[in-house]
Amino acid sequence: MCTDAEDSGAGALWAVDHLFWPRPMLECLTTLAVATTATRHAVVGSCVLQLPLRRASAVAKAAASLQVLSGGRFVLGIGVGSHPGEYAAAGVDFASRGRLVDEGLAELHRSWDSATDRGSAYRQEPQPSPIPVWIGGSSRAALRRAATAADGWVPLFMSPAEYEVALGHLGEASVAAGRAADEVLRAVVVMVSVGPEPAQATDAGTRWLSSLYGIPPKAFERHLVAGPAESCAEQLQRYFAAGAEHVAVMVTSDQPVEAFAELRGSLGAGAAERAAPAGYRPELVEVAT
């Protein structure tokens, strides 16, 4: 599927993350190891890894390995999640998730920087090329975290109008943190259901999402882009017009590649320049042994 998606024009492949879930869910970083070896050009990344559910130093090692294996195409998206039951199953305090993700983010960079400490017998090597860290989530806390300590922001469940307003807040928060207003890469996740009839596409997409998340289909109606590929492409273009540099499309189907290929074709020639996140193009990473 990863190979077919890349051949269909996908500039990036994203894996979601749940350790405990009522539906089958492959582990995120393991899945991305497959994606890195099945593709040659597409960016691969987590969208997003629930960092508080793991020891950050172990995530840092896995991320560094994926950056080497992919030839510099890896993006580590992290977030806090929103399911107390999953935290309980993992034995982690849900109320502490904000503090834990901040501490984990600092630990990631300490682990990656340890490779330069030549006087230590215990350091993480090989040292990867810089690993972009994106913050997921639509909350103001996630936005502030992205503005102060990350390379990108990737929210979901936002309309183009809501997203445009939020990007204004992101720019203001970035400047307040001593950064350029446009320093943080602007991405967004959009759920899409492609079908010949809008009503049928909406019904199929919301039922698929309901099966995945275990909540009523109606909850997804306002967040789902649905209809013929041309109509969906027009709606996705509104996110680019609002300021998105990268749109991660979650195709609501068990067989997503065919629908994605149809959607990709409808986006036109200009989409090729925006297929991968801006500034992320693979360069060979050589590892001295």
Helices and strands as residue ranges (DSSP letters): H 2-7, E 12-15, H 28-38, E 43-50, G 51-53, H 56-69, E 74-79, H 84-90, G 94-96, H 97-113, G 114-116, E 133-136, H 140-149, E 152-154, H 160-176, E 185-194, H 198-213, G 217-223, E 224-227, H 229-242, E 246-251, H 256-266, G 269-274
